Amino acid sequence: MVRQDPVVTVPWMRAGTDLVVGAVQVLSDAELREPSALPDWTRAHVVAHLSRNAEALVRLVHWAATGEVTPMYPSLESRTADIEATAQQPPAVLRQELSATAALLDQRLSALDEAGWAGTVRSALGRELTAAGTPWMRIREVWLHAVDLDAGIGTAVFPSALLVELLDDVVGVVGAKPDCPAVLMHATDSDDRWTLGPDRARIEVDGTLADLTGWVSGRTSAGLRTAEELPTLPPWI
């Protein structure tokens, strides 16, 4: 599976990191305090989350490399508190930590040997995975939260191959939820198709890979076409 292949995913992770770090660097101090596209979060909260997430993934990499159990977070409550505290830091600190924590994660991933990549860990929600899956976890964070900064970045800048993998991933979660409507998605720029929800008459939704990714991930429904009313999808996360 592509999402478990560091040869593919680490370059995507690095490109997404460059994208989001570059976007944050050009935001003014005042703009960092303005609302993001996520409910109740400023752009500073998005940046804070990305920094603390990088540190959490470093702990998973350590776990995989050494066998010492180091969970991503002590608790979900501490995760929330750390993000809130970090978001209040001065803008210069936010920018510095975003770059430094991303660089540390990259360094630790680069140091893994074959056994380390195969090491088994658990996500914050208890899902078992190997360290080979951690770059993909970071990919979802940096690319999609670059969009959430609401700073002019959209899914249209994502590589097409990455969009296909994101769609495969997100559709697998959203489409399996009991309240998901029956949908057939068709990517007009690749001819790929995805089905969501129960096996019955499906509402057909057309759009580019970028448009479909924006929709199923809960970002935007812009650019989509359907002969019927666009259905409401359950949240991905």
C-alpha positions as semicolon CSV with decimal commas, in nm:
position;residue;x (nm);y (nm);z (nm)
1;M;0,000;0,000;0,000
2;V;0,133;0,341;-0,101
3;R;0,034;0,498;0,231
4;Q;0,268;0,255;0,410
5;D;0,566;0,313;0,180
6;P;0,809;0,574;0,319
7;V;0,981;0,599;-0,020
8;V;0,661;0,763;-0,143
9;T;0,522;0,922;0,171
10;V;0,828;1,092;0,318
11;P;0,871;1,318;0,010
12;W;0,501;1,404;0,027
13;M;0,539;1,481;0,397
14;R;0,832;1,712;0,325
15;A;0,647;1,891;0,047
16;G;0,345;1,944;0,271
17;T;0,569;2,071;0,547
18;D;0,728;2,322;0,311
19;L;0,381;2,432;0,200
20;V;0,241;2,496;0,547
21;V;0,562;2,645;0,690
22;G;0,586;2,879;0,392
23;A;0,224;2,988;0,440
24;V;0,277;3,060;0,810
25;Q;0,598;3,254;0,746
26;V;0,419;3,508;0,527
27;L;0,126;3,563;0,764
28;S;0,160;3,873;0,977
29;D;0,149;3,854;1,355
30;A;-0,203;3,994;1,348
31;E;-0,315;3,745;1,082
32;L;-0,198;3,456;1,298
33;R;-0,449;3,568;1,563
34;E;-0,737;3,577;1,316
35;P;-0,987;3,289;1,275
36;S;-0,887;2,984;1,073
37;A;-1,130;2,780;0,867
38;L;-1,177;2,546;1,165
39;P;-1,448;2,619;1,423
40;D;-1,322;2,796;1,737
41;W;-0,957;2,789;1,622
42;T;-0,744;3,082;1,519
43;R;-0,460;3,030;1,275
44;A;-0,234;3,021;1,582
45;H;-0,427;2,717;1,705
46;V;-0,367;2,539;1,373
47;V;0,006;2,614;1,396
48;A;0,016;2,506;1,760
49;H;-0,159;2,180;1,676
50;L;0,090;2,104;1,399
51;S;0,385;2,159;1,632
52;R;0,245;1,942;1,908
53;N;0,146;1,677;1,652
54;A;0,503;1,660;1,521
55;E;0,628;1,602;1,874
56;A;0,363;1,335;1,927
57;L;0,475;1,152;1,614
58;V;0,838;1,177;1,731
59;R;0,725;0,983;2,038
60;L;0,574;0,714;1,813
61;V;0,896;0,691;1,614
62;H;1,091;0,651;1,941
63;W;0,850;0,376;2,045
64;A;0,900;0,194;1,715
65;A;1,277;0,230;1,723
66;T;1,337;0,131;2,085
67;G;1,035;-0,067;2,200
68;E;0,985;0,179;2,485
69;V;0,616;0,264;2,501
70;T;0,584;0,640;2,447
71;P;0,225;0,730;2,353
72;M;0,148;1,031;2,138
73;Y;-0,019;1,214;2,427
74;P;-0,065;1,142;2,799
75;S;-0,438;1,199;2,742
76;L;-0,669;1,370;2,497
77;E;-0,729;1,635;2,762
78;S;-0,358;1,714;2,785
79;R;-0,341;1,732;2,406
80;T;-0,615;1,995;2,402
81;A;-0,453;2,190;2,685
82;D;-0,112;2,188;2,516
83;I;-0,256;2,319;2,190
84;E;-0,437;2,598;2,372
85;A;-0,127;2,696;2,569
86;T;0,094;2,692;2,259
87;A;-0,155;2,902;2,062
88;Q;-0,104;3,184;2,312
89;Q;0,272;3,198;2,251
90;P;0,423;3,495;2,064
91;P;0,404;3,463;1,685
92;A;0,782;3,429;1,654
93;V;0,773;3,130;1,888
94;L;0,487;2,972;1,694
95;R;0,680;3,001;1,368
96;Q;1,002;2,871;1,520
97;E;0,838;2,571;1,685
98;L;0,650;2,478;1,368
99;S;0,977;2,454;1,175
100;A;1,183;2,298;1,454
101;T;0,937;2,022;1,544
102;A;0,886;1,931;1,178
103;A;1,263;1,911;1,129
104;L;1,301;1,689;1,435
105;L;1,033;1,450;1,310
106;D;1,201;1,431;0,970
107;Q;1,536;1,362;1,137
108;R;1,398;1,083;1,354
109;L;1,218;0,920;1,062
110;S;1,535;0,935;0,852
111;A;1,724;0,752;1,127
112;L;1,491;0,450;1,130
113;D;1,630;0,121;1,006
114;E;1,424;-0,162;0,857
115;A;1,331;-0,299;1,198
116;G;1,234;0,047;1,318
117;W;1,000;0,107;1,024
118;A;0,832;-0,225;1,106
119;G;0,798;-0,141;1,476
120;T;0,439;-0,152;1,601
121;V;0,287;0,147;1,782
122;R;-0,058;0,284;1,859
123;S;-0,219;0,610;1,752
124;A;-0,380;0,849;1,998
125;L;-0,711;0,672;1,937
126;G;-0,562;0,329;1,998
127;R;-0,527;0,217;1,636
128;E;-0,234;-0,021;1,585
129;L;0,009;0,064;1,306
130;T;0,376;0,038;1,218
131;A;0,616;0,329;1,206
132;A;0,591;0,308;0,827
133;G;0,244;0,458;0,867
134;T;0,357;0,767;1,058
135;P;0,461;0,977;0,756
136;W;0,110;0,931;0,619
137;M;-0,035;1,050;0,950
138;R;0,176;1,363;0,917
139;I;0,085;1,409;0,550
140;R;-0,282;1,440;0,638
141;E;-0,197;1,699;0,901
142;V;0,031;1,929;0,704
143;W;-0,154;1,929;0,372
144;L;-0,508;1,963;0,502
145;H;-0,421;2,209;0,776
146;A;-0,245;2,422;0,516
147;V;-0,594;2,461;0,371
148;D;-0,743;2,523;0,715
149;L;-0,517;2,825;0,764
150;D;-0,755;3,001;0,524
151;A;-0,458;3,177;0,373
152;G;-0,527;3,115;0,005
153;I;-0,418;2,750;-0,019
154;G;-0,666;2,500;-0,159
155;T;-0,663;2,131;-0,240
156;A;-0,601;2,220;-0,606
157;V;-0,229;2,255;-0,523
158;F;-0,207;1,896;-0,394
159;P;-0,036;1,643;-0,623
160;S;-0,290;1,425;-0,804
161;A;-0,144;1,099;-0,671
162;L;-0,168;1,236;-0,317
163;L;-0,532;1,334;-0,372
164;V;-0,616;0,980;-0,483
165;E;-0,458;0,835;-0,168
166;L;-0,634;1,090;0,053
167;L;-0,965;1,005;-0,109
168;D;-0,908;0,632;-0,062
169;D;-0,826;0,693;0,304
170;V;-1,107;0,934;0,389
171;V;-1,376;0,753;0,189
172;G;-1,291;0,432;0,374
173;V;-1,377;0,604;0,703
174;V;-1,665;0,831;0,602
175;G;-1,830;0,574;0,376
176;A;-1,843;0,313;0,651
177;K;-2,028;0,534;0,899
178;P;-2,388;0,427;0,959
179;D;-2,526;0,772;0,877
180;C;-2,338;0,807;0,548
181;P;-2,571;0,851;0,248
182;A;-2,534;0,636;-0,061
183;V;-2,303;0,828;-0,296
184;L;-2,106;0,756;-0,611
185;M;-1,821;1,004;-0,654
186;H;-1,660;1,048;-0,995
187;A;-1,335;1,237;-1,043
188;T;-1,366;1,423;-1,371
189;D;-0,992;1,472;-1,411
190;S;-0,886;1,111;-1,355
191;D;-1,201;0,900;-1,411
192;D;-1,154;0,739;-1,067
193;R;-1,470;0,648;-0,877
194;W;-1,553;0,593;-0,511
195;T;-1,868;0,463;-0,348
196;L;-1,984;0,566;-0,004
197;G;-2,261;0,443;0,222
198;P;-2,509;0,157;0,183
199;D;-2,545;-0,051;-0,132
200;R;-2,855;0,109;-0,281
201;A;-2,943;0,373;-0,540
202;R;-2,664;0,627;-0,516
203;I;-2,652;1,001;-0,563
204;E;-2,385;1,072;-0,823
205;V;-2,143;1,354;-0,746
206;D;-1,886;1,475;-1,001
207;G;-1,584;1,694;-0,938
208;T;-1,210;1,710;-0,972
209;L;-0,991;1,509;-0,737
210;A;-0,924;1,831;-0,548
211;D;-1,294;1,920;-0,522
212;L;-1,390;1,572;-0,401
213;T;-1,111;1,575;-0,142
214;G;-1,229;1,909;-0,011
215;W;-1,581;1,772;0,024
216;V;-1,522;1,435;0,190
217;S;-1,267;1,583;0,431
218;G;-1,521;1,841;0,544
219;R;-1,352;2,149;0,398
220;T;-1,564;2,272;0,106
221;S;-1,823;2,159;-0,148
222;A;-1,714;2,411;-0,411
223;G;-1,686;2,285;-0,768
224;L;-1,904;1,977;-0,726
225;R;-2,183;1,884;-0,965
226;T;-2,484;1,661;-0,905
227;A;-2,828;1,623;-1,061
228;E;-2,979;1,604;-0,712
229;E;-2,935;1,794;-0,389
230;L;-2,581;1,751;-0,261
231;P;-2,602;1,513;0,036
232;T;-2,455;1,590;0,375
233;L;-2,169;1,359;0,469
234;P;-2,086;1,262;0,826
235;P;-1,767;1,412;0,966
236;W;-1,444;1,230;0,883
237;I;-1,276;1,286;1,221
